[in-house]
Amino acid sequence: MGALKVHSVDGKGKLSEECVWLSVSADIPSLSYFLLCDTTYLDEGHISNELRHMYWFKPKAVKEGDWIRVYTKNGTNTSVVNDKKTTTHIFYWNLGATVWNKDGDAAILFDLTTWKSTKV
């Protein structure tokens, strides 16, 4: 199992509340190798190949025990100490509409250990 895991999606369909919670189970030197997406859930172990929204994390180190909260709405990224004395890192997707508004949605977290872009 990876060091970062989707824990839950809260506030589905309400832009002011909608967010994805991720738990951190090991130190990660940079979140820049993680990509959060939504797609259609087919069944356990199977997803649609249609990725609709993508959130590629910026470089940021996180520690084991930290939490990550990705809001759909606009905002400014920040980090706060939570009641467990670890850090909650809060990110904003800065979208003007909800992402998680259907019962058939699935949250996918990609761990991209390596990638390369090519200008076309």
MIKOLFI-594510 format. One line per 3 residues: their letters; for each residue x, y, z of N, C-alpha, C. Coordinates in nm, 4 decimals. Last residue first. Layout:
a	X/Y/Z/X/Y/Z/X/Y/Z  ...
END
This chain:
vkt	0.4767/1.9285/-2.7996/0.4292/1.8815/-2.9308/0.3907/1.9979/-3.0192  0.7096/1.8482/-2.5512/0.6409/1.9532/-2.6252/0.6004/1.9003/-2.7615  0.6634/1.6118/-2.3049/0.7234/1.6347/-2.4365/0.6424/1.7434/-2.5075
skw	0.7435/1.5116/-1.9736/0.6580/1.5831/-2.0688/0.7362/1.6073/-2.1977  0.7533/1.2265/-1.7726/0.8278/1.3153/-1.8622/0.7271/1.3830/-1.9530  0.7812/1.0661/-1.4532/0.7036/1.1142/-1.5672/0.7907/1.2079/-1.6488
ttl	0.7668/0.8471/-1.1753/0.8439/0.9141/-1.2783/0.7495/0.9584/-1.3912  0.5750/0.7809/-0.9926/0.7141/0.7893/-0.9499/0.8042/0.8572/-1.0526  0.2830/0.8698/-0.9305/0.3629/0.8767/-1.0525/0.5101/0.8918/-1.0160
dfl	0.0089/0.7442/-0.8123/0.1447/0.7642/-0.7620/0.2361/0.7546/-0.8836  -0.3193/0.8648/-0.8256/-0.2084/0.8053/-0.8991/-0.0778/0.8427/-0.8310  -0.6238/0.8066/-0.6966/-0.4972/0.8701/-0.6631/-0.3871/0.7950/-0.7358
iaa	-0.9588/0.8665/-0.7650/-0.8404/0.7881/-0.8001/-0.7174/0.8696/-0.7627  -1.2893/0.8355/-0.6728/-1.1667/0.9135/-0.6541/-1.0484/0.8210/-0.6812  -1.5808/0.8035/-0.8675/-1.4712/0.7361/-0.7980/-1.3533/0.8314/-0.7885
dgd	-1.9398/0.8261/-0.8914/-1.8051/0.8825/-0.9013/-1.7040/0.7983/-0.8227  -2.2053/0.7501/-0.8747/-2.1138/0.6611/-0.9445/-1.9734/0.7146/-0.9599  -2.3461/0.9548/-0.7585/-2.3230/0.8332/-0.6794/-2.2224/0.7401/-0.7440
knw	-2.2051/1.2794/-0.8141/-2.2814/1.1641/-0.8607/-2.2483/1.0433/-0.7751  -2.0372/1.4862/-0.7480/-2.1807/1.5090/-0.7384/-2.2660/1.3924/-0.7864  -1.7604/1.5955/-0.7136/-1.8118/1.4701/-0.6563/-1.9631/1.4799/-0.6372
vta	-1.7222/1.8530/-0.8121/-1.6640/1.7389/-0.8828/-1.7366/1.6106/-0.8422  -1.8887/2.1712/-0.8539/-1.8555/2.0503/-0.7786/-1.8000/1.9417/-0.8701  -1.7262/2.4630/-0.9909/-1.8384/2.3694/-0.9820/-1.7927/2.2442/-0.9077
gln	-1.4975/2.6091/-1.0147/-1.6207/2.6825/-0.9902/-1.7438/2.5939/-0.9806  -1.1903/2.5220/-0.8515/-1.2916/2.4976/-0.9536/-1.4195/2.5722/-0.9162  -0.9608/2.5058/-0.6851/-1.0002/2.6317/-0.7503/-1.0925/2.6105/-0.8699
wyf	-0.8576/2.3201/-0.5225/-0.8622/2.2847/-0.6642/-0.8965/2.4078/-0.7475  -0.6500/2.3738/-0.2498/-0.7715/2.4168/-0.3189/-0.7571/2.3889/-0.4672  -0.5387/2.2090/0.0513/-0.5189/2.2517/-0.0873/-0.6531/2.2877/-0.1482
iht	-0.3928/2.1848/0.3577/-0.5176/2.2175/0.2903/-0.4857/2.2763/0.1527  -0.2646/1.9567/0.5753/-0.2282/2.0396/0.4605/-0.3548/2.0603/0.3791  -0.2350/1.9233/0.9078/-0.3325/1.9086/0.8003/-0.2944/2.0089/0.6925
ttk	0.0051/1.7646/1.1132/-0.0302/1.8761/1.0261/-0.1378/1.8355/0.9272  -0.0530/1.6655/1.4540/0.0140/1.6489/1.3254/-0.0326/1.7652/1.2384  -0.2034/1.6843/1.6828/-0.0678/1.7418/1.6852/0.0161/1.7022/1.5634
kdn	-0.4601/1.6266/1.6603/-0.3731/1.5114/1.6881/-0.2259/1.5524/1.6910  -0.5816/1.8612/1.5815/-0.5981/1.8205/1.7221/-0.5169/1.6976/1.7595  -0.3289/2.0104/1.3596/-0.4617/1.9593/1.3929/-0.4663/1.9111/1.5385
vvs	-0.1787/2.2942/1.2277/-0.1634/2.1853/1.3240/-0.3031/2.1414/1.3647  -0.2070/2.3616/0.8762/-0.2393/2.3923/1.0149/-0.2114/2.2707/1.1014  -0.1350/2.5201/0.5656/-0.1150/2.4051/0.6543/-0.1423/2.4493/0.7967
tnt	-0.2770/2.6146/0.2455/-0.2218/2.6434/0.3778/-0.1977/2.5125/0.4526  -0.3839/2.7771/-0.0545/-0.3269/2.6603/0.0128/-0.2625/2.7009/0.1451  -0.6746/2.9616/-0.0821/-0.5294/2.9695/-0.0770/-0.4763/2.8520/0.0038
gnk	-0.9524/2.8970/-0.3077/-0.8906/2.9305/-0.1802/-0.7393/2.9369/-0.1938  -1.2492/2.7554/-0.4514/-1.1345/2.8466/-0.4555/-1.0814/2.8716/-0.3159  -1.3443/2.4022/-0.4080/-1.3660/2.5472/-0.4228/-1.2346/2.6260/-0.4329
tyv	-1.2648/2.1469/-0.3389/-1.2971/2.1742/-0.4785/-1.2991/2.3252/-0.5041  -0.9924/2.0811/-0.1165/-1.1231/2.1416/-0.1411/-1.1416/2.1613/-0.2910  -0.8248/1.8316/0.0189/-0.8303/1.9010/-0.1101/-0.9733/1.9492/-0.1310
riw	-0.6233/1.7719/0.2854/-0.7618/1.8025/0.2519/-0.7596/1.8833/0.1232  -0.4208/1.5391/0.4434/-0.4321/1.6315/0.3309/-0.5807/1.6468/0.3001  -0.2404/1.4797/0.7453/-0.3617/1.4671/0.6656/-0.3573/1.5704/0.5547
dge	0.0336/1.2924/0.8943/-0.0309/1.4140/0.8438/-0.1585/1.3781/0.7685  0.1481/1.0469/0.9398/0.0497/1.0945/1.0364/-0.0202/1.2233/0.9951  0.4564/1.1315/0.7952/0.3691/1.0246/0.8417/0.2762/1.0783/0.9503
kva	0.4600/1.4519/0.6269/0.5124/1.3535/0.7229/0.4081/1.2465/0.7549  0.5480/1.6073/0.3147/0.4519/1.5756/0.4203/0.5086/1.4619/0.5041  0.6649/1.8652/0.0989/0.6950/1.7493/0.1833/0.5854/1.7327/0.2885
kpk	0.5687/1.9546/-0.2217/0.5519/1.9835/-0.0792/0.5818/1.8555/-0.0030  0.5031/2.0617/-0.5446/0.6055/2.0060/-0.4553/0.5823/2.0504/-0.3106  0.1456/2.0223/-0.6056/0.2707/2.0981/-0.6154/0.3746/2.0326/-0.5235
fwy	-0.0578/1.7682/-0.7532/-0.0033/1.8367/-0.6363/0.1267/1.9090/-0.6695  -0.3052/1.7944/-0.9794/-0.1657/1.7533/-0.9672/-0.1052/1.8359/-0.8552  -0.6148/1.6905/-1.0289/-0.5433/1.7814/-0.9404/-0.4028/1.7253/-0.9219
mhr	-0.8600/1.6683/-1.2819/-0.7309/1.6241/-1.2294/-0.6698/1.7321/-1.1413  -1.1620/1.5345/-1.4028/-1.0942/1.6448/-1.3345/-0.9651/1.5900/-1.2747  -1.2070/1.2968/-1.5622/-1.2732/1.4254/-1.5876/-1.2009/1.5450/-1.5256
len	-1.1126/1.0230/-1.7419/-1.0729/1.1043/-1.6271/-1.1228/1.2452/-1.6527  -1.2234/0.7349/-1.8528/-1.2555/0.8761/-1.8705/-1.2236/0.9521/-1.7418  -1.2018/0.4702/-1.8131/-1.0812/0.5368/-1.8644/-1.1070/0.6834/-1.8934
sih	-1.3401/0.3598/-1.5000/-1.3561/0.4067/-1.6366/-1.2243/0.4692/-1.6827  -1.2098/0.0844/-1.3090/-1.2515/0.2236/-1.3248/-1.2676/0.2548/-1.4723  -1.1984/-0.1835/-1.0818/-1.2174/-0.1387/-1.2198/-1.2685/0.0048/-1.2218
ged	-1.1899/-0.2593/-0.8167/-1.0734/-0.2879/-0.8993/-1.0858/-0.2425/-1.0442  -1.5335/-0.2919/-0.7910/-1.4064/-0.3020/-0.7178/-1.2935/-0.3423/-0.8112  -1.6721/-0.1097/-1.0722/-1.6823/-0.2056/-0.9625/-1.5445/-0.2184/-0.8999
lyt	-1.6807/0.1657/-1.1679/-1.7475/0.0539/-1.2346/-1.7753/-0.0581/-1.1337  -1.6997/0.5065/-1.1246/-1.6723/0.3805/-1.0562/-1.7493/0.2702/-1.1260  -1.5628/0.7518/-1.3314/-1.6812/0.6726/-1.3002/-1.6385/0.5405/-1.2382
tdc	-1.3402/0.9886/-1.1742/-1.3869/0.9102/-1.2882/-1.5130/0.8372/-1.2449  -1.1032/1.2311/-1.0745/-1.2332/1.1677/-1.0592/-1.2689/1.0971/-1.1884  -0.7707/1.2333/-0.9282/-0.8662/1.2447/-1.0391/-1.0019/1.1910/-0.9975
llf	-0.4546/1.3436/-0.8278/-0.5882/1.3062/-0.7828/-0.6864/1.3307/-0.8969  -0.1244/1.2515/-0.8331/-0.2297/1.3108/-0.9146/-0.3632/1.2548/-0.8666  0.2099/1.2930/-0.7215/0.0750/1.2411/-0.6992/-0.0271/1.3220/-0.7779
ysl	0.4566/1.4052/-0.7181/0.4425/1.2807/-0.7927/0.3061/1.2157/-0.7708  0.4599/1.6193/-0.5482/0.4527/1.6480/-0.6916/0.4424/1.5221/-0.7775  0.4991/1.5913/-0.2813/0.3689/1.5484/-0.3327/0.3583/1.5623/-0.4842
spi	0.8053/1.4816/-0.1577/0.7375/1.5753/-0.2485/0.6064/1.5153/-0.2984  0.8736/1.3047/0.0496/0.9552/1.4250/0.0275/0.8913/1.5272/-0.0656  0.6741/1.1664/0.2868/0.6797/1.1846/0.1413/0.7570/1.3135/0.1154
das	0.6539/0.9265/0.5447/0.7075/1.0546/0.4987/0.7158/1.0560/0.3453  0.3404/0.7491/0.5529/0.4872/0.7503/0.5545/0.5332/0.8871/0.5058  0.0703/0.7874/0.5378/0.1177/0.6781/0.6228/0.2698/0.6633/0.6254
vsl	-0.1741/1.0246/0.5243/-0.0320/1.0065/0.4942/0.0233/0.9010/0.5905  -0.4949/1.0402/0.3718/-0.4125/1.0116/0.4895/-0.2698/0.9818/0.4440  -0.7128/1.2840/0.2387/-0.6079/1.1850/0.2135/-0.5281/1.1651/0.3419
wvc	-1.0354/1.3873/0.1538/-0.9388/1.3669/0.2618/-0.8421/1.2561/0.2225  -1.1800/1.6262/-0.0533/-1.1267/1.4904/-0.0457/-1.0246/1.4881/0.0668  -1.4803/1.8260/-0.0361/-1.3363/1.8057/-0.0239/-1.3032/1.6565/-0.0206
ees	-1.7352/2.0678/-0.0278/-1.6811/1.9500/-0.0947/-1.5290/1.9411/-0.0839  -1.8430/2.3020/0.0724/-1.7977/2.1992/0.1663/-1.7186/2.0860/0.1018  -1.9231/2.4692/-0.1337/-1.8629/2.5313/-0.0157/-1.8020/2.4286/0.0808
lkg	-2.0468/2.2920/-0.3201/-1.9176/2.3542/-0.3502/-1.8490/2.4107/-0.2262  -2.1811/1.9962/-0.2780/-2.1934/2.1297/-0.2170/-2.0581/2.1985/-0.2288  -2.1275/1.7416/-0.3763/-2.2287/1.8213/-0.4437/-2.2522/1.9600/-0.3857
kgd	-2.0165/1.6072/-0.0702/-2.0442/1.5833/-0.2121/-2.1559/1.6714/-0.2654  -1.8971/1.6336/0.1816/-1.9715/1.7457/0.1242/-2.0039/1.7311/-0.0223  -1.5992/1.4315/0.1420/-1.7026/1.4957/0.2241/-1.7727/1.6057/0.1456
vsh	-1.4504/1.1328/0.0860/-1.4955/1.2524/0.0163/-1.6117/1.3079/0.0979  -1.1607/0.9693/0.2351/-1.3037/0.9937/0.2162/-1.3263/1.1178/0.1306  -0.8934/0.8759/0.1852/-0.9673/0.8351/0.3045/-1.1174/0.8509/0.2835
vkl	-0.6543/0.7744/-0.0347/-0.7814/0.8455/-0.0273/-0.8583/0.7891/0.0916  -0.3151/0.7790/0.0765/-0.4369/0.7032/0.0500/-0.5587/0.7939/0.0581  0.0307/0.7385/0.0550/-0.0800/0.8335/0.0497/-0.2051/0.7578/0.0055
agm	0.2078/0.5349/0.0394/0.2225/0.6265/0.1534/0.1102/0.7288/0.1609  0.0473/0.2272/-0.0702/0.1261/0.3484/-0.0833/0.1247/0.4349/0.0416  0.0850/-0.1172/0.0000/0.0000/0.0000/0.0000/0.0899/0.1240/0.0000
END
